[in-house]
Amino acid sequence: MNEHNYFVYITTNPGKTVLYTGVTNDLLTRIQQHYENRGNKKTFAGKYFCYKLIYYERFDDINNAIEREKEIKDLSRKIKEQLIGNCNPKWKTLIVE
């Protein structure tokens, strides 16, 4: 049986004033893409320089990951901050290996 990896993630900009939530099956590549797109006004993450990974969750099923992404996007900024703070209190940039 194949193991699948899907990730719901939150990135922020260097000033930590903007949050971006996304879903991907290749977290390392996706974060690299966000970094390469910084300043690109055609994408939300690029426009606001959201390339610093500060939170993620892993899923085996893409449908569960998409559902969770929607849930997180619907949360208030305050609740998102609490979610991030529970596992990454200092909002340090996480390393993807």
N, C-alpha and C positions, 0 to 999 in steps of 0.2 A: 504494500500500500504506500502510495506517495504521500509524503508530508508536505503540506502547503503552508506557506507563511504569508500572511497579510498583516499590514500594519496600519493603524490609525495613529497619526502623529500630530504634534503641535510644534510649530516653529515660531520664532519671534525675531524682531529686528534688534540691532545692537543696543538701542535705547530701551528695549523691552516695553515699548508702548503699543505695539500691534501684535495680535495673535493670528496665526493662520493654521487651520485644521485641514488635514488631507488624509487620503488613504492610498496605499501602494502595496505592491508585492515585492518591491526591492527598495528597502529603506535607504541603504547607502547610496545607490544611484540617484534616488529621488532627492536626497539632501544635496548631493553634488549638483544636480540640475538647478535646485533653488539657489545655490551659491553662484553658479554660472549665470543665472538670470537676474541677479541683483541689479536693480536700477532699470530693468526692462518694464516700461510702463504698460505693456500689453498684458501683463499678468498681475494679479493682486499681490502674490508673494514677491514678485520681482519689483513692482512699483514701491512696495513698502519695505524692501530689503529683509524679508522674513526667511532667513536661511539658517538660523541658529536653532538646532533641535533641542527642545527642552522637555519633551514628554512623548512617550509612545506606548501603545498596547499592541500585543501580537495576537492574531487569530488564525485558526485553521481553516475557517470558512469565509469566503469573500462576502457572502450575504450578511453574516454577523458583523464583519468589519464595516461594511457600508452602513448598516443600521447604527452602529456605534458612532461612526463619523457624524451621521445626522443628529444623533442625540447630543454629541458634544457641541456641534455647531449651534444648536438651539439653546445651549446654556448661556447664562449671563456671564459677563466678563468676571464678576466676583466669584462665581462658582468655578469657572475655568481656572482662575488663579488658585483656588483651594485645591482643585484636582492636581494641578502641577505641583503645588507646594507640599502635598502629601508624600510625593515620591522624590521631589527635587526641590527642597526648601529654598535653596539659594539660586535657583533657576540657572544652574551652570549648564553650559553647552554639553550635550551628551555625545559621546563618541560611538559611532556605529562601526562594528567589526564584521 
